[in-house]
C-alpha cells in the first residue's frame, strides 16, 4: 500500500541555478505529486532553503529508497538535507523545574492529537510535576542538580536522550543553565523559552522589574539552545499588550500565556520540519 501521508524533504545549500529543476525532476521520475512546496533564497548569506511535502502512488516507494535515489543530487549541489516519512512521530523529552505552565500546555496539545509526537519521558530537577506526568501516563525522572553534581546530572540526561532515542529536548521552563559541552551535543535538537525582557530585566523577578518601569508589552522568545545563554537562533516570539492597570502578578500571568504560546508554536514547527537553520537565524516555513 502506498504511503498516504507522504514524505518531507528539507534542504539548504548555496544558491545556484538548477536546484529546483533537479528536485522536481527527481520527483517526477518517481511519479510523486507535490502537496506543498516552500522555498527561500537568502541574498545576504547566498543560501537556498526548501521544504517539499510530496506523495506517491507507487506502493514500492519507501523513505530509504528515496534517500538512496536523492543522494547523488544532494552531493552534486553540496546540500544539507533530510528526507522523512510524514508518518514518523518525533520523540520529545520535556524538561521542567518549578513552573509548569509550558509543560502543561504541551502535554494538553499532545493528548488531544494536535502535537503529533511521542513523549517517552519528562525530566525535572524537582519533584513538583511527577503527579502531572503520571496523570498523562508519562514516566518522570528526577535528576537533582547542584554545582557538585551537575556533570553527573548532564551525563545522566545524555544517557536518557540516547536510551529513549530522543529527537528533540524541550526546556519547558527548565531553570538550569546547560554546560557548553551539553549545548554542543544537543545542537539543533534543543529548544528553550524565556521572557523577552532580556537583556533589559535580568535576574530575579523580571516582571516586577518591568512593572516598575511601566512596560506596555509583555513577550516571550523560543529559540534553539546554544552555549550563548538565551541567544540561540530565534524560532518564534509572542507579544501581548498590557497597560498601567496590571500589577506585577498580573504581568506574570500574561507572561505565562506568552511563554506557553511561543514555545508551543516553536515545538510544533520544529517537529513538522518547518524550521531550517541559517547561521544565527532561522528560516521558518509556516
N, C-alpha and C positions, 0 to 999 in steps of 0.2 A: 504493500500500500504506500502511495506517495506521501511525503511529508506535507501535512495540511497547513501547518503554521508557517513553514518556510524557513529561510536562513537569513542571517545577517552578516554582511561583510562591512567591516570598518577599516579605514586605511589612512595613512598620511605619507607623503613623500614630497620631494622637491617638485615644484610646479613646472610642467613641460608639456608640449603638445602630445596628443595621442593617448593620454591616460584614460579618459572616459571612453574613447573608442575601443581601447583594448579590453576594458571591463565589460562593456556592453556586448562586444563580440564574443567574449568568453561565455557570457550568459546565454546569448542566442544559440551558440553551438550546442548548448546543453538543454535546449528547449525550456529555458527559465523565463518566468514572467516577473517583471519588476513591479512590486506593490508600492514601494515608496523609495524615493531617491533624494538625498540631500548632499550638497557639495559646497565647498567654500575654498576660495583661493585667497590666501593672506599675502597681500602685496608687500607688507613690511618684512615678513620673515621669508617670503618666497616659497611657502609651504602650501600644499594642496591637501584638503581633507574631504573625506567622503564616507557616507553611510548608506548602504543599499540593502533594502529588505526585498527579498525575492522568493518566489515559489517555483516548483517544478511539477509537472505531471508524470515524470519518469519515476517509477517506483524503485528503480535500482540506484538512484542518486542518493548518496549519503554525504554527511559533512566531511568525512575523511576523503572520499573520492573528490569532492570539490576542492578541498585543501591541496590534495596532490596535484590536481589539474591547474590550480591557480599559482602554484609555486614559481613556475617559470616567468609568468607575467610580473609577479611581485619582485622577483630578483632582477629582472630587466629594468624596472623603474626604481629599484632600491627602496621598496615600500616597507614601512612598519605596518603590519596588518594582522587582523584577526577575523576568523570566519567561524560562526557559531550556528547551531541549530536553535531556532527561536524557542523551541520547547524546553531547552536547558534552563533549569532554575538555579541561578547563582546562590551560593551558600554564604550566609552572613553570620558574623559573630558580633553581637551587640555588647558594648561596654558602658557601664554607668557607675556613678558614685552615689550621691545622696539627693539628686534632683531627678525625678522620674518622668517629667512631662514629655520629653522627647522619646524616651523608651516606650512609654505607654502609647503614644501616638503611632509609633512604628509598629508595635505589636497589634494594635487595632487594625491598621491598614493591612497587615499581613493576614490577620484572622478573617477578614472579610474578602480576601482574594484580590484586593486592589494593588497589593505589593507582591508580585509573583516571584517569591524567593523561598528558600528553606532557611530556617533559623535553628541550627542544631545546638546552640549554646548561648547563654548570657553570662558575662564575666563582670565582677564588681570587686572593688577594694573594700566594700562594706557589705552588710547583710540585709539592708532595709528592703530590697526588692526581690528577695528569694521567694516570698509569697506570691508576688505578681508573676514571676516566671512560672511558678508551679500552677497558677490558675490558667496559664496558656499551655501547660504541658511541656515546657521547655526546661531542660537541665540548667542548673545555676551553679556556677563555680566561683567560690570566694577566694580571691587572691589578695591578701592584705599587702600593703606596700609601705615600707619605711625606707629611710636613706640606706640603712644597712642591708635590707632585703630586696632592694629594687633590682639588682642584677638577676637574682634568682627568680623574682616575680616575672620579669620580662622573658627570661628563658622558659618559664612555665607557659607563658602566653604564646610564645612562638611554637612551643610543643603542641599546644591545643590547636593552633592555626593549621599545623601540618596534619595532626591527627584527624581533625574534622574536615580536612580539605576545604578550608575557608577561602572564598574568593574576595570577600570584602569585609574589613573590620570597620565598624561604625562606632565612633566615640560619641555616644548619646548623652552628653554632659558627663563624661568621664574626666574627673578633675585631677589627673596626674599628668605631668609633663613626661612625654616619652623620650627616651635617650636618642641621641643622634644615630647610634647603630640600629636601634629598632625602627626608627623612621625610614632609614635607608632600606631595610629588609622588607618593609611594608610599602615601599614607594609605589604610588599609583593604586594601592589597594586599601587605603585607609582614609576615611572622611571624618572631619571634625566640625563642630558647630561652636560659634562664640557670638557674643553680643557685638554689634557693630560700632559700639562706642570706642573700641580700641583704635588708635592708642590714646584717645582723649582722656578716658577714665580707666586707668589701670588699677589693679589691686582690689582690695576688699570693697564690697557694696558699690559696684559701679552705678546701679540705678539710683542709689541715694545721692551719689555724686552728681549724676545727671539731673536729678530733681532740683538740687541746689543751684544748678546753672540754668534752670528753666528750659530744658531741651524741648523741641517741638516735634522731633521724630525719634521713634524707637525702632531699632533694626536688629538684624542678625545675619551672619555670614556663614555659609557652609563651604568648606574648602578641603582640598587634599592635604594630608598631613606631610609636613617636611621638617627637617631639623630647625628651620627658622620658625620659631614659635608663632602660631596664628598668622603666618604669612604665606601659606601654601597657595597654589592656584585656585582661584575662586570659581565655584560651580554655580552657586545661587545666593542671592541676597533678598531679604524681605524687609519692608519698611512699613510702619504703621504710624499715622499722625496722632499726636497727643497734644494736650494743652495744659494750662496752668492749674486746672481743677484736679488733676491727678496727683495723688500722694506717691511717695516712693514705693509703697506697697502696691499701688495700682500700676505703676510703671513696671514693676517686677512681673505682675500678671500679664501685662501686654507683651513684655519681652519674652515670656514663655511661649505665647502664641506665635510670635515671630520666629523664635528659635525652632519650634516644632515644625512649622510650615517650611522654612528654608531647608532644614535637614531632610524632611520627607521628600521634597522635590529633588534635592541633590541625589539622594539614595535611589529614588525612582529612575531618574535619568541615567545614573551610572549603570544600574542593572539592566536597563533597556539599551545599553551600549550607545547612548546618545552623546557621551562626553569624550572628547579627544583632547589630549594634552598638546599645548602649543607653547613650549618653553615654560615661562612662569604664568601663562594664561591658559584658558581652556576655550575650546570650540564646543558649543552645546547645540545640537540639532534638536530643537523642540518638536 
